[in-house]
């Protein structure tokens, strides 16, 4: 039986400075897709509807970066070091050429990895993210989300206030808890504090004329929610305009978690992008 996000065994690989936890989803495949997670997100914060469907065309690897979830080590307070751990993970497993899906903070790591070219990247998907020097409202949006005292903070954080978006959000939350055993621990401020510093510093960096984006040769699909309050959609357009080979898709009435609000559409777009 092929492993799914809900059933895959948690495995471990040693890299310099950490023992990284990961799960491998789907059949063995020549195409490898590595997923890079959002602020404070663990392997169990991914949407099974997205991961399992993508595993139909790629062998999918989800991981906890250093200090996150079941991984050991210290969570870095900068994007470059986080990217180094992700690169070490790919090299330690001997994956060769990989595709990347970077969501939010994970999209920062994907950009750094594409510029550095320490590992071979075939194609790249950047979702709900921002370029170096981009616009972010992390602390404001997270603070406002917690003030709403919702049943799950991701409802106001990832989805718009519309009835349709909130209904999609509740369906996502249910899916996200469908794995009932061997779930990742929440490492609290040991993860959130350094990751918040990394995000704020990344967006505060000066990048005149978007030279870092122009250095990305990797064919890229950029997807974003039209009403993302954490990283406004203008970020996606800046990336699209300055990357040499990028395609942009905006999802309507969608917030930061657009890829979880519209999993079927997102998966269809990614499958087409990877298979063309």
Secondary structure in CASP SS format (residue, H / E / C, confidence):
PFRMAT SS
TARGET T0000
AUTHOR 0000-0000-0000
METHOD secondary structure of the structure
MODEL  1
X C 1.00
X C 1.00
X C 1.00
X C 1.00
X C 1.00
X C 1.00
X C 1.00
X C 1.00
X C 1.00
X C 1.00
X E 1.00
X E 1.00
X E 1.00
X E 1.00
X E 1.00
X C 1.00
X C 1.00
X E 1.00
X E 1.00
X E 1.00
X E 1.00
X E 1.00
X E 1.00
X E 1.00
X E 1.00
X C 1.00
X C 1.00
X C 1.00
X C 1.00
X C 1.00
X C 1.00
X E 1.00
X E 1.00
X E 1.00
X E 1.00
X E 1.00
X C 1.00
X C 1.00
X C 1.00
X C 1.00
X C 1.00
X C 1.00
X H 1.00
X H 1.00
X H 1.00
X C 1.00
X C 1.00
X H 1.00
X H 1.00
X H 1.00
X H 1.00
X H 1.00
X H 1.00
X H 1.00
X C 1.00
X C 1.00
X C 1.00
X C 1.00
X E 1.00
X E 1.00
X E 1.00
X E 1.00
X E 1.00
X E 1.00
X C 1.00
X C 1.00
X C 1.00
X C 1.00
X C 1.00
X C 1.00
X C 1.00
X C 1.00
X C 1.00
X C 1.00
X C 1.00
X C 1.00
X C 1.00
X C 1.00
X H 1.00
X H 1.00
X H 1.00
X H 1.00
X H 1.00
X H 1.00
X H 1.00
X H 1.00
X H 1.00
X H 1.00
X H 1.00
X H 1.00
X H 1.00
X H 1.00
X C 1.00
X C 1.00
X C 1.00
X C 1.00
X C 1.00
X E 1.00
X E 1.00
X E 1.00
X E 1.00
X E 1.00
X E 1.00
X C 1.00
X H 1.00
X H 1.00
X H 1.00
X H 1.00
X H 1.00
X H 1.00
X H 1.00
X H 1.00
X H 1.00
X H 1.00
X H 1.00
X H 1.00
X C 1.00
X C 1.00
X C 1.00
X C 1.00
X E 1.00
X E 1.00
X E 1.00
X E 1.00
X E 1.00
X E 1.00
X E 1.00
X C 1.00
X C 1.00
X C 1.00
X C 1.00
X C 1.00
X C 1.00
X C 1.00
X C 1.00
X C 1.00
X C 1.00
X H 1.00
X H 1.00
X H 1.00
X H 1.00
X H 1.00
X H 1.00
X H 1.00
X H 1.00
X H 1.00
X H 1.00
X C 1.00
X C 1.00
X C 1.00
X C 1.00
X C 1.00
X C 1.00
X H 1.00
X H 1.00
X H 1.00
X H 1.00
X H 1.00
X C 1.00
X C 1.00
X C 1.00
X C 1.00
X H 1.00
X H 1.00
X H 1.00
X H 1.00
X H 1.00
X H 1.00
X H 1.00
X H 1.00
X H 1.00
X H 1.00
X H 1.00
X H 1.00
X H 1.00
X H 1.00
X C 1.00
X C 1.00
X C 1.00
X C 1.00
X C 1.00
X C 1.00
X C 1.00
X C 1.00
X C 1.00
X C 1.00
X C 1.00
X C 1.00
X H 1.00
X H 1.00
X H 1.00
X H 1.00
X H 1.00
X H 1.00
X H 1.00
X H 1.00
X H 1.00
X H 1.00
X H 1.00
X H 1.00
X H 1.00
X H 1.00
X H 1.00
X H 1.00
X C 1.00
X C 1.00
X C 1.00
X H 1.00
X H 1.00
X H 1.00
X H 1.00
X H 1.00
X H 1.00
X H 1.00
X C 1.00
X C 1.00
X C 1.00
X C 1.00
X E 1.00
X E 1.00
X E 1.00
X E 1.00
X E 1.00
X E 1.00
X E 1.00
X C 1.00
X C 1.00
X C 1.00
X C 1.00
X C 1.00
X C 1.00
X C 1.00
X C 1.00
X H 1.00
X H 1.00
X H 1.00
X H 1.00
X H 1.00
X H 1.00
X H 1.00
X H 1.00
X H 1.00
X C 1.00
X C 1.00
X C 1.00
X E 1.00
X E 1.00
X E 1.00
X E 1.00
X E 1.00
X E 1.00
X C 1.00
X C 1.00
X C 1.00
X C 1.00
X C 1.00
X C 1.00
X H 1.00
X H 1.00
X H 1.00
X H 1.00
X C 1.00
X H 1.00
X H 1.00
X H 1.00
X H 1.00
X H 1.00
X H 1.00
X H 1.00
X H 1.00
X H 1.00
X H 1.00
X H 1.00
X H 1.00
X H 1.00
X C 1.00
END
